[in-house]
Amino acid sequence: MNSFLFAFVVLSLIQGITSQCNITSPSLSGLFPLPANVQCGNQLISLAPQNSFEFEMVGPVSSSLVMDIAFVRYKETIYGLDDFPYKPEFPQLTTVQVSIQSKDFNLTLGVDESYQMTIQAPVTKITSNTIWGALRALETFTQLISFETNFTIYDTPLTIQDSPRFPWRGVMIDTSRHYLPVELILHIIDGLAIHKFNVLHWHLMDEVSFHFVVVDLPLFHGKGAWPKNLVYEANANEQIVSYTYFP
């Protein structure tokens, strides 16, 4: 990436950001993209050990399968699969409360992804209109944790108000010309979630190659796949779409 393009990308990411925090603050250094509005305090807190920490639903939406799966995923992201001992050095954050206002779980382009979050010990509070805003907030929360300094969160109380600048934030993969295994596509989706992208444009087939198995029309992939052994089975599309909801 040349210097001009790099500068353009950086300016695009920070343009419109309102913050009382120093741009080099530890609380901002791990965030990507930067939230729309950040207000910093001057206190340090520690994340409680795994057996003392929890996510919980409060407010109008008391339960959601999407959020239940997200809670498990983010606890594994934060702590890993094994609970390892460490000694919190500062006041402990024990609970993240998530309040979602709308029971409409439809995912459409332009859906409300905004959220508000106040990070402090012992309880951090997230408020969003939709589950999609809540998922964005959980990603931001995870990025705020400094794992190198014993699960510390800087500059609390930390207040964040955020919403996307662009309704379409996407990546295209062209598997008609460059076959990608399903497992790799799922990893790409993980990366999109980390960076708060919301569109995966999957260019599945073209005149170059027909990789997708159509059960009723076997000659399509039988004659059109190249190489012949690299095809997406009939359930691959369902698997990938389902993973975007329940990774």
N, C-alpha and C positions, 0 to 999 in steps of 0.2 A: 504494500500500500504506500503510495507516494505521500509526501508530507502535506500537500494541499488537501488530498482526499482525507487523510487522517484528521487534519484540523477541521475540515467540514463535518466529519462524523462527530467529533467531540463537541463542536459548537452546537450541532443539532441536538445532541443529547442533553446539554445543559441549558439551552435556550428556554426561557420561560420558567426556570427553576427559581422559587422563592425560598430563601433559607437564611436563618440567623446563625447557622453553623459555619465554621471555617471549612472551605471546600476540601482542605487536607485533613479534616477531622477524622479520627479513626472510625467514627460512626458512619461516615459517608464513603469511606474508602472501599468497602466491600459491596456497595449497592450498584446494581446495574439493571435497568437504567435508573438514574436518579429520580426520586419522587418529585411531584410538582411542588410540594410545600413541606419544609422540614423546620421544626423549631427544637432547638437543643437546650438541655440543661447542663449541669456540671458535675453530676454524680455518676459513679460506677456501680453497677449491680452485677451479680453473678446468677447464672442459670442454676436452678436447683438440680441436684442429682436426679437421674432418670426415675427412680422409684418415688420421688417426691414432686415430680412435675407432671402437669396434665393440661390438655386442651379440653375445653368444655363449651357446649352450645348453650346460649342463653337468649332470651328475647322471643320474638314471634315465631321463629322457626326453631323448634326444639330438637329436631333430628333430621339428618340427611345422610343417605348412603354415600354420596360423593364426599361429604365432609368427613364422615367416619373413616373412609379409606385414606383421605388426605391427612388426617391426624396421625394415623399409623405410619404413613409414608414419611411425614416430616419428623416424627420422633426417631425413626430409623435414620433419616438424613442427619439429624442433630447428634444423636448419641451413638449411631452405629448399631449393629445387631447385638452387641454385648454391652452390658452395663459395667463400666470400668470406674474404679474409685478415683475421686478427686475432691479436693477441699475447697469449697466456695470461699472466696476471700472477702466478698462484699455482701450487702443485703441480698437475700435470695428471691428470685422470681420463681414462683411456684405454679402459677396458673395463667393461661391465656384464655380469656373469655371471648367468644365469637358470637356476635349478635347480627343476624341476617333478617332484613325487614320483609322481603318478598318471598312468597312460596312458589313463585313462577320460576322454574328451573330451566326453561327453554334457552338454548344456546343459539343465538343468531348474530349476524354481523351488526355491530352497533349496540350490542347489549351493554348495560351499565356495568362497568368494571371498577367503579370508584370505590374507595374505602377510606376510613379514618382509623388511626391506630395511636394509642398512647402507651408507650413502653415505660413501665416503672415497676418496682418491687412493692408488694409481693404479687400484684395482679396486673397483667397487661390486658387492655381492652381493644377489641377490633369491632368496628361497626361498618356494615356495608348493606346496600340495597339488595344485592344478589349474591348467590354462592360464588359467582365468578369474581366479584370484587373481593370476597373473603379469601379465595385461593390466591389472588395477587398479594393480599396482605400477609398471608402465611409465608410466601416466598420472600417478601421483604423482611419479615421478622427473622427468618433463618439466616439471611445475608448479614444481619446486624450483629450476629454472635461472633465474637473473636475466639476461635478455637485455639489459637496459638497462645492466648493469655488466659487459659483456664476458664473458658466459657464466660467471658466477661462481655457486658454490653456497656458501651461508653455513652456519655453525654445525656444521661437520663435526668429528669423525665424527658422523654423524646416523643414529640408529637408529629405525626405524619398525616398529611392529607394528599391523596394521590388519585389520579385518573389518567388514562392514556391520552397522549397528544394526537394519536392517529388511530382511527377505527380499524384500519387494515394494517396489520403488522405481520408480514408473512415471509415464508421461504418456499421456493419451488425446488422439488427434486424431479429429475427426468430419468425415470427408470426404463424408458423405452430405449435410450441410448447407453445408459450406464446402470446395469442391474444392481440393485441394493438388496441384501437379505432383509427379511422382515425384522430380525433382531436389530439390525442397524437403523432401520426406519423408526423403531420404537425408541432407540437411543436419541435419534434426532428430535423426536417429540419431547423427550425429557429435557433436551437442551432448549427447545422452544419455550417450555414452561418456565425454566429457570430465568430466561431473559424476557418473559412476559409477552412473547409473540402469541398471536391468536389464530393464524391461518397457516395450514400446510397445503400447498398446491402440489398435488401429486400428478405429474404428467406420466400416466401409467403406460400408455401405448401410443405408437405412431407407426408410420410406414416402415420405419427402420426395424421394429421388432414388436411382436405381440406376445407379451409374457404372461398374460392372465388366462387362467383356465376357465373356459366356459363349458360347463358339463354337457350341455345339449349341442354344442358346436365344437367338437374336439379338434377339427382340422384347423381352427383358428390358431391355437397355440402349437398344435402338432406341426403345422407348416410355417407358422409365423414367428415362433420363439427362436431367438438367437443369443447365445448358444442354446441348443435344444433342451438341455437339462436345467436351465435356469428359468423357472416359471413360478408364478404366484398361484397357490392353490385357491380353490373357489372360496374358502373361508378367510383368506388373508385380508380382504377388504374389511370384512366384519370385525376381524381381530384388531386391525389398526384403528378403525373408527371407535371401537369399544375402548381401546387403550387411552384415547384422548379424554374420555370421561373417567375411567378407572385405571390409571397407570399403576 
